Amino acid sequence: MPNQIKFWVPQPALAGAINLSLGPKKFLAQFVAAANPGAPLPDPGTLPGAAELIAATLDSGHGANVAPMPVMNLLDRWQLQCHGLVQRLMVLSLLRRTPAGWHRAPFVAHLEKSLKTSNAFLLGMLYARVSTDHWASTNGWGQVVRFWHYSVLESSAFNFAAITAASKAGNPDFLVQFSNGHWACVEAKGTLDGFDEEKLRDGMRQACKIIQVSWLVPGVAIPVVAAPVSQACSLAYFDAPAGDMLEVCHLDPPARKRTRRERPPTPLWFLEAGDFIAWQCATDQFRTLERGHESRWPEALPRGDFEWAPWLVDEPIWVGVPKVLLSAADAIDWSLHCLGWLLPELRKWRNTAVKVLDRPKAGQKRLRKLSKQATERAGSEALTSPQSRCWLLLATLLEGHGDERPGATWEEALSVVWNADLLMPLSPDGVGNAVAPPSMESLWRKLDESQLPIRRKWRTEANLALAEFDGASSVSVAETARGLLVVAYQRVNG
């Protein structure tokens, strides 16, 4: 069948142990079609297919690479999202529909070489998101709940202990988590030409690079170690023998386990900060759409606990963000500014901790230094008054904890900051009694626990409303891993 995702797994005789050093053709000969050999690609010409592709578009970008202050302001982030969304949407203009399916448009062959390369990259990113979702469903892993681009993983707010500089080249594009708890590394490849064995081989080498990761837990000295159960590569291409038909190949051998003697480079990441970055991207994307064209919300559908904005083009498609997420946008932004500054400082502290164990007041000295830096940040003219007050609360907290615990450790410092009521000035009444929880920990927990029930509630309300509405209607719903809903609505008659 045309326009398929083809799932390939290792030959049974290999017991999952593939040889990454082989040439492209011999490497690919190690794979066979999976028991469930594939799934149809979403059809951009239908509302369900359009909703799924838009959700994948919103998830497949780089996201935000939050650096220590100063970082991009809201206007710059809005312009970045505008550019990224339009650029990724343009990828679908490479396709032309015929009765047989979706093909490469004839003009693509005449594109300049560098333009072909950039479009192939975007095509691969988009359909890697699509194929990962379908592969998870095939394996019973549930939904994709985290889909982080590697640029996010290198953020100073997230990356506590990086792998060595020499090993940064050739990392997989995405770190993914499914609702059953499994993690995976996914490399995205794309080409505007035919099937490319070399791209698949090289992509699998990148996907297999990360053998395990460690999650930093505030207040706990020993991190939580997680190993990916899947290391996959997805290739989007145009099948020349089939008339340049769009196809996707998804290779997924079982994740390689480290040997007893092996000591793989293991990054140490702050998982909760990764969620903050993803949620910030979601609110930025919504604000981008909010500034677009006007479109009347369909009266048959409930608004529920969401704010809605029409999609970029004039179609009956809307994107919704949970109100609880949108109301917490300022608190999320400040939390990322804070963590982007704090984690590099704590990393320095950790790396010198052994040398100062015999100094009983070493922790107090470091905390006073951090307190002074926080006070200086509070005086920045670029900050709003509530943001300045948050920095002053942080400065007072750090100095007070140093006086109370002169021998404090970097683990304590992170735990104290993570759990302290530093976000109160950013709530509407200024004292933490409104929507946004007062601490980073409570903010993360509220957003993490509330979004799935909110989405389920909206789906139930929408189904009930459509059942009662006078006139036949249909609605297609897709979700992003960042918390957004994509709704495509159509009145069939009436």
Summary of the structure (lengths in Angstrom):
residues: 494
radius of gyration: 24.2
end to end distance: 35.5
largest distance: 79.9
contacts: 1629
relative contact order: 0.13
helix: 46%
strand: 20%
